[in-house]
């Protein structure tokens, strides 16, 4: 098993430390979780800080597993700077999608988790390695990365439309859109110009 590249490793450590701090520091989530604008608790840094918090150990575990599975290889391919820019684009796009949703629905519930950035990485992995075989934990069925991305994207859309059980499904989709747009920007494809490498 290849070593985890430095930025992915540091992000995994940071999320784990943040989760531990959540357990021992009262009110940390009120400062760092992503609150809707109408809640009165929104602060600008929350559009990034929310991604380091997690609602449960299982939430943390599966996000860090995904970060390792998809992020490590993308960091090795892109290098730290490009990888960080891409991940940040996914996190910000997920935050924007969730804030729009809470404005439309009137929800005052805060959002936490790195899932939006993770779904951006998932999309990138599927675009760059479409024929790579992935065996998800649930269900443990081998499938091509491209198929995996399509299935999970469709599942997020359906669950978002028909009841998500407290999961920010549209934030996940927002992360995928942000990742897709970032790749098109780098490639100089519409809706962006052709000057990019």
C-alpha positions in Angstrom: 0.0 0.0 0.0 1.6 3.3 -1.0 2.1 5.9 1.7 -0.6 8.6 2.1 0.6 11.8 0.5 1.2 14.7 2.8 -1.8 17.0 2.2 -4.3 14.1 2.3 -2.6 12.9 5.5 -2.7 16.3 7.1 -6.4 16.8 6.2 -7.2 13.4 7.7 -5.4 14.4 10.9 -7.0 17.8 11.0 -10.5 16.4 10.7 -9.8 13.8 13.4 -8.4 16.4 15.8 -11.4 18.6 15.1 -13.8 15.8 15.8 -12.0 15.1 19.1 -12.2 18.8 20.0 -15.9 18.7 19.3 -16.3 16.1 22.0 -14.5 18.1 24.7 -15.0 21.8 23.8 -18.6 23.0 24.3 -20.0 25.3 21.6 -17.2 24.6 19.1 -19.8 23.7 16.5 -21.6 27.0 16.9 -18.4 28.8 15.7 -17.3 26.4 13.0 -20.4 24.6 11.6 -22.0 26.1 8.5 -25.1 28.0 9.8 -27.8 29.3 7.4 -27.8 33.0 6.9 -31.2 33.4 8.6 -30.1 31.7 11.7 -28.1 34.7 13.0 -25.1 32.5 13.7 -23.5 32.6 10.3 -19.8 33.7 10.1 -17.8 33.9 6.8 -15.2 31.4 7.8 -17.9 28.7 8.2 -17.9 28.1 4.5 -14.6 26.3 5.0 -14.5 25.4 8.7 -17.6 23.2 8.5 -15.8 20.7 6.4 -13.5 19.8 9.3 -16.3 18.9 11.7 -18.3 15.7 11.7 -21.6 14.6 13.3 -20.5 11.2 14.5 -17.6 8.8 14.4 -19.1 6.9 11.5 -19.5 10.2 9.6 -15.8 10.9 10.2 -14.7 7.4 9.4 -16.4 7.1 6.0 -15.3 10.6 4.9 -11.7 9.9 5.8 -11.9 6.5 4.1 -13.1 8.3 0.9 -10.5 11.0 1.3 -7.8 8.3 1.4 -9.3 6.2 -1.4 -9.8 9.0 -3.9 -7.9 12.0 -2.6 -4.5 10.3 -2.2 -4.2 9.3 -5.8 -5.4 12.7 -7.1 -2.9 14.4 -4.9 -0.1 12.2 -6.3 -1.4 13.1 -9.8 -1.9 16.8 -9.4 0.5 17.8 -6.7 -0.4 19.5 -3.5 -1.3 23.0 -4.8 -3.7 21.9 -7.5 -5.2 19.2 -5.3 -5.9 21.8 -2.5 -7.5 24.2 -5.0 -9.7 21.5 -6.3 -10.8 20.3 -2.9 -11.4 23.9 -1.7 -13.6 24.4 -4.8 -15.7 21.4 -3.9 -16.1 22.5 -0.3 -17.1 26.0 -1.3 -19.5 24.8 -3.9 -21.1 22.4 -1.4 -21.5 25.2 1.1 -23.1 27.5 -1.5 -25.5 24.8 -2.5 -26.5 24.1 1.1 -26.9 27.8 1.9 -29.2 28.2 -1.1 -31.2 25.2 0.0 -31.6 26.5 3.5 -32.7 29.9 2.2 -35.3 28.2 -0.1 -36.6 25.9 2.7 -36.3 28.2 5.7 -34.2 25.6 7.5 -32.0 26.8 10.4 -30.1 23.5 10.8 -26.3 23.8 10.6 -24.2 21.6 8.3 -20.9 19.8 9.1 -18.7 17.4 7.2 -16.1 17.0 4.4 -18.6 15.2 2.2 -19.0 18.0 -0.3 -15.3 18.1 -1.0 -15.2 14.3 -1.0 -17.9 14.1 -3.7 -15.8 16.6 -5.8 -12.9 14.1 -5.5 -15.2 11.2 -6.4 -16.3 13.0 -9.5 -12.7 13.8 -10.5 -11.6 10.2 -9.9 -14.5 9.0 -12.2 -13.5 11.5 -14.9 -9.8 10.8 -14.8 -9.9 7.0 -14.2 -13.3 6.0 -15.7 -12.4 2.4 -16.2 -10.7 1.8 -12.8 -12.6 -0.9 -10.9 -14.0 0.1 -7.5 -15.5 -2.1 -4.9 -17.6 0.0 -2.5 -18.3 -1.2 1.0 -22.0 -0.9 0.5 -22.9 -2.7 -1.7 -19.7 -4.7 -2.2 -20.2 -5.0 -6.0 -17.2 -4.3 -8.3 -18.0 -1.5 -10.8 -16.1 1.0 -13.0 -15.3 4.3 -11.4 -17.5 6.1 -14.0 -20.5 3.9 -13.1 -19.8 4.4 -9.4 -19.9 8.2 -9.8 -23.2 8.0 -11.8 -24.8 5.7 -9.3 -23.9 7.8 -6.3 -24.8 11.1 -8.0 -28.2 9.7 -9.0 -28.7 8.3 -5.5 -27.9 11.7 -3.9 -30.4 13.4 -6.2 -33.2 11.0 -5.4 -32.5 11.1 -1.7 -32.3 14.9 -1.8 -35.7 15.1 -3.6 -37.5 12.5 -1.6 -36.3 12.9 1.9 -32.7 12.6 3.0 -32.9 11.7 6.7 -30.8 14.7 7.9 -28.1 14.3 5.3 -27.1 17.3 3.1 -27.6 15.5 -0.2 -27.7 18.8 -2.2 -24.4 19.9 -0.6 -22.9 16.6 -2.0 -24.3 17.4 -5.4 -23.0 21.0 -5.1 -19.5 19.6 -4.4 -19.7 17.4 -7.5 -20.7 20.5 -9.6 -17.9 22.5 -8.1 -15.4 19.8 -9.0 -16.8 19.4 -12.5 -16.5 23.2 -13.1 -13.0 23.3 -11.7 -11.8 20.6 -14.1 -13.5 22.4 -17.0 -11.8 25.6 -16.0 -8.4 23.9 -16.0 -9.1 22.4 -19.4 -10.3 25.7 -20.8 -13.7 24.2 -21.7 -17.1 26.1 -21.6 -18.3 28.0 -19.8 -14.7 29.1 -19.4 -12.2 30.5 -21.9 -9.5 28.5 -23.7 -6.5 30.1 -22.1 -6.1 27.5 -19.4 -3.6 24.6 -19.7 
